[in-house]
Amino acid sequence: MASIVGVAICQLGISVLLAIISVYLYTQKVLMSDNHEEAHTGPIKTPKSFAWLVFLSFVGPIFIIIGLVNYVVSQTKPSAGAAPTAESVAARIQKVGAVQVRDANRPLKAGEDVYKAQCAACHAAGLAGSPKVGDKTAWSPRIKTGYEALLNSALKGKNAMGAQGGGEHNDTEIGRAVVYMANASGAKFAEPAAPAN
């Protein structure tokens, strides 16, 4: 909308400038024609044509501006006072986050299941610098840091890997996935047990 206003102001300025130039040229022509015979002729020959030029230089841009504004604002919009649909209201007031209620007493998933659901996308192929499951040379230095360090890296994220904690799986299930991957790559970690209630 601001650009249309800018165009309108420029158009109006040009029109005023043309009107001033036309007035100047007309007065020069009248003055010169009183003094001597002029060999050159211009587009304005009579006061009537000058009046039409001045009139059109002001009215023409106004119609152009009205047309541009009408073009911009004529897109399909709900009419004023129309009742909003339930879908449009829901889309406008949609929350950024959502609360998920889960069964806290559900059985914990096995490490292999969590690995397939959450970890395999990168660790199966070794993408983004992640150690490939089963690659003992890539996992050896990581296994030496111990289970707690590996679990901490998984829960909080490390390098290109985002934090895995707080998602679909709880921390114990993430720990089981860490143990599954490490044990498949040469470690001998014990699978974490379910926390006591």
C-alpha positions in Angstrom: 0.0 0.0 0.0 2.9 2.4 0.8 4.3 1.8 -2.7 1.0 2.8 -4.3 1.0 6.0 -2.2 4.5 6.7 -3.3 3.6 6.2 -7.0 0.6 8.4 -6.5 2.7 11.2 -5.0 5.3 10.9 -7.8 2.5 11.0 -10.4 1.0 14.1 -8.8 4.4 15.8 -8.6 5.0 15.1 -12.3 1.6 16.5 -13.2 2.2 19.7 -11.2 5.6 20.0 -12.9 4.1 19.6 -16.3 1.4 22.1 -15.5 4.0 24.7 -14.4 6.1 24.1 -17.5 2.9 24.4 -19.7 2.0 27.7 -18.0 5.5 28.9 -18.5 5.6 27.9 -22.2 2.2 29.4 -22.8 3.1 32.7 -21.3 6.4 32.8 -23.2 4.5 32.1 -26.4 2.0 34.9 -25.7 4.8 37.3 -24.9 6.8 36.3 -27.9 3.9 36.4 -30.2 3.2 40.0 -29.2 6.8 41.0 -30.2 7.4 39.2 -33.4 6.2 36.5 -35.8 7.1 33.1 -34.4 8.3 30.4 -36.9 7.9 27.5 -34.4 4.6 26.2 -33.2 4.0 24.0 -30.1 1.1 21.7 -29.0 -0.6 24.6 -27.2 -2.1 27.0 -29.7 -5.1 28.4 -27.9 -6.1 29.2 -24.4 -8.7 26.4 -24.6 -6.1 23.8 -25.4 -4.0 25.1 -22.5 -7.0 24.8 -20.1 -7.6 21.2 -21.3 -3.9 20.3 -20.7 -4.0 21.8 -17.2 -7.3 20.0 -16.4 -6.1 16.6 -17.7 -2.7 16.9 -16.0 -4.6 17.0 -12.6 -7.5 14.8 -13.4 -5.6 12.0 -15.3 -3.3 11.1 -12.4 -6.3 11.0 -10.0 -8.0 8.4 -12.1 -4.8 6.4 -12.4 -4.3 6.5 -8.6 -8.0 5.4 -8.0 -7.5 2.6 -10.5 -4.3 1.4 -8.8 -5.8 1.5 -5.3 -8.9 -0.3 -6.6 -6.8 -3.0 -8.2 -4.8 -3.6 -5.0 -7.7 -3.7 -2.6 -10.1 -5.8 -4.7 -8.7 -9.2 -3.8 -11.2 -11.7 -2.4 -11.7 -11.0 1.3 -14.6 -11.7 3.6 -17.0 -8.8 3.6 -17.2 -6.6 6.6 -19.5 -7.9 9.3 -19.5 -11.5 7.8 -19.4 -14.2 10.4 -16.0 -15.9 10.5 -15.9 -19.7 9.9 -14.8 -22.0 12.7 -11.8 -23.0 10.7 -10.6 -19.4 10.2 -11.0 -18.7 13.9 -9.1 -21.9 14.9 -6.3 -21.0 12.5 -5.9 -17.5 14.0 -5.9 -18.6 17.6 -3.9 -21.8 17.2 -1.4 -22.3 20.0 2.3 -22.5 19.2 2.8 -25.6 21.3 0.5 -28.4 22.4 0.3 -30.4 25.6 0.5 -34.1 25.2 -0.9 -36.4 28.0 0.7 -39.8 28.1 0.4 -42.8 30.2 3.2 -42.7 32.7 2.8 -46.3 33.5 3.1 -47.6 30.0 5.7 -50.3 29.4 9.1 -48.9 28.4 10.2 -49.6 24.8 13.3 -51.7 24.1 16.5 -50.0 22.9 16.2 -51.5 19.4 12.7 -50.1 19.0 13.8 -46.6 20.1 16.8 -46.8 17.8 14.7 -47.7 14.8 12.2 -44.9 15.6 14.5 -42.1 16.5 18.2 -42.9 15.9 18.4 -45.0 12.8 17.9 -42.1 10.4 21.4 -40.9 11.0 23.2 -43.7 12.8 22.3 -46.5 10.4 24.1 -44.7 7.5 26.6 -42.6 9.5 25.1 -39.3 8.3 26.2 -35.8 9.6 29.3 -37.2 11.3 27.4 -39.6 13.4 29.1 -42.9 14.2 27.5 -45.8 12.2 26.1 -48.5 14.3 28.5 -51.5 14.2 31.5 -49.5 13.3 33.8 -50.4 16.1 36.6 -48.0 15.2 34.2 -45.0 15.2 32.5 -46.0 18.4 35.7 -47.1 20.3 36.6 -43.6 21.6 33.0 -42.8 22.5 32.6 -46.1 24.4 35.7 -45.3 26.4 34.0 -42.1 27.7 31.4 -44.4 29.4 27.7 -44.8 29.4 26.9 -41.6 31.3 28.8 -39.4 28.9 27.1 -41.1 25.9 23.7 -40.7 27.5 24.4 -37.1 28.3 25.4 -36.4 24.7 22.2 -38.1 23.5 19.9 -36.3 25.8 21.4 -32.8 25.4 22.7 -33.1 21.9 26.3 -33.0 20.5 27.7 -31.5 17.3 25.0 -32.0 14.5 22.8 -34.2 16.7 20.0 -32.4 18.4 18.9 -33.1 21.9 16.9 -36.3 22.0 15.6 -35.9 25.6 12.1 -34.5 26.1 10.6 -36.0 23.0 8.5 -39.0 22.3 10.7 -41.3 24.4 11.6 -40.8 28.0 15.2 -40.6 29.2 15.4 -44.3 30.2 14.3 -45.3 26.7 16.9 -43.0 25.1 19.4 -44.7 27.5 18.3 -48.1 26.2 18.8 -46.9 22.6 22.3 -45.7 23.5 23.1 -49.1 25.1 21.8 -50.9 22.0 23.9 -48.8 19.6 27.1 -49.0 21.8 26.7 -52.8 22.4 26.2 -53.4 18.7 29.5 -51.5 18.2 31.6 -53.4 20.8 30.6 -52.1 24.2 29.2 -54.2 27.1 26.9 -51.8 28.8 24.0 -53.1 30.9 20.5 -52.0 29.7 19.0 -49.4 32.1 16.2 -50.6 34.2 12.8 -48.8 34.6 12.9 -46.2 37.3 11.2 -47.1 40.5 7.8 -45.5 41.1 
